[in-house]
Amino acid sequence: MKTAIIYTTKYGSVKKCAEILKEKTGGNADTYNLQESPDIRLEDYDTIILGASVYVGRIQKEMVDFCLKNNTLLILKRIGLFVCAGEKSEKKYEYLKLFRENILNISISNKVFGDEIYYEKLNLLEKITLFILKGVRKSYSNLDSEAIDEFVTDLDLLKGH
């Protein structure tokens, strides 16, 4: 069973999660950053994992466009969806609806992996906004390792499978 982990990221949190997922498969997955490699042969894969970061209530345009362009092929695959988002309430699951509805409806696992802030990568306006909204003035990591492990189990991605 071949697995592709396809993602978009703004500052690198989703890339880090994609690498964690790949490691948990024992390296038996290919990773693709859509911002660098937009053309992927989906026909070569049985399982497709799509990951994106939520930024200002949206996921990256490259992921939205990819799902729209490849909708017919994606609905024939085993699908897993994840987002990196900092929302702490139950509202965080609304972010998964940023993927196409028909893909969300057939996905095997949908998870919010938490968030990370790379303070040094933010511009001044982003730093001010982050401070006003969350009181944050430094980098942090709130990735949810339990959600990541549940996702791997749901999709049966553990090493040796």
N, C-alpha and C positions, 0 to 999 in steps of 0.2 A: 504494500500500500504506500504510494508516494504522496507526500504532503508538501504543500506550498504555503508559506507564511507570507502574506502580501500585506504591506502596511504603508501608512503615511504618518509623518511625524512633524511637529513644528520645532521642538528643541531636543528631541532624542529619547524621551521616555518610552514611546512605543517601540522604537528600535531596540532599546534595552529589553523590553518585554518579549519581543520577537526572538532575541538571542537567548533569553531564558527558556522560552518554549523549545527552541531548537536544541538546546543543551539537554532538556528533559526527554527529548526523543532519542537521545544518543547520537545526535547529529544527523538523524534520518529525516531531515526536512530541508527544503531550499527556502531561503529568505529573499524577498524582493522589496525594495523601497520603490514605490510607484513614482516618486519624484525623480528617481534616477533611472529606473528601468520600467517604463510604462507598458511595454509589450511582452506579455508572458503567455507561453503556450499552455493554457489551462487543460488542454487535451491530455497532457502528460501527467496529470495529477488526479488522484482519487479524492483526496481531502484538501480543502481550501480553507485556510484561516485568514480572515480579514481583520486588520487592526488599524485603529485611527485614534488620534487625540482629539479631544473636544476643546475647542478654543473659541471663546465668545459664543457658545451655544451651537457651534457647528463643527463638522468634521471637514477635513481638507477636500477641496474641489477635485483633486486627482482621484480620491477614493470614490466620490459620488459619480464622477464621469466613468471610472472603471466599472463600477457596478452596473451602470446603465448600459454601457457598451457591451458588457459580457453577460448580461442578464440570462440569456438563453442557455449558455453553458454553465453558469453558476448554479442554476436551479437543478442541474443534473448531478451535482457533486455533494459530498459530505461537507457541510459548512459549519464553521465555528466563527463567532464574531466576538471581538473585544474592543473596548475603548479604554483610554486612560482619561480619567476625569476626576476632579477634586471634590465633587458633590458628596456630602456625607449622608444625606437623607435618602429616603426611598425614591425621591425624584431622580436620582442618578440613573436608574434603569430606563428612564425616558430617553437618555442619550443613545441607547441602542437603536431607537426608532429612527435615528439619522441615517441608518442603512436602508436600502429599499425594503419595503414591507414584505414583498414576496420572498426575499432572501432571509429576512428575519424570521418569517413564519416557518421556514423549512430548516433553519439552523439547529444543529444538535445541541450546541452550548452557546450561551450569550453571557458575557461577564464584563463587569467594570473592574479594572485592575488597580484602581486608585490613581494617584498622581505623584509627580515629582516636580519640583521647581528648581531650575538652574538659574539662580538669581543673576549670576554674572553674564548670562546670555540675553537677559532682558534689556530692552531699551528704556530710556528714562520714563516715558509715558506708561509702559507696562509695569515698571517698578512702582510708580505712584499709584496706579490702579490697584495693583496687588496689595499695597499697604492699606489703601482706603477700604477695599472689600474684605480683606482677610487679616490685616495687621501684620503681614509678613515682610521681613526685611532681610531674609537670608535663604539660601538653598535648603531644601529638605526633600526627603523621600517618604512617601506614604503608599508605596506599592503594597498590594494585598496578596501576600504569598499564598494564603489559603484559597483565594479566588483563582489564582493561577494554577494551583494544584488541582482544584476541582475541575477546571477547564481541561487540563491534560487528561484527567480520569474520564470525564464525560466523552471525550473524543478518542479515548483509548490510544493515547500517544506515548505511553511509557516506553522506556528503552526496552528493546528486545521484541517489540510487537511489530 
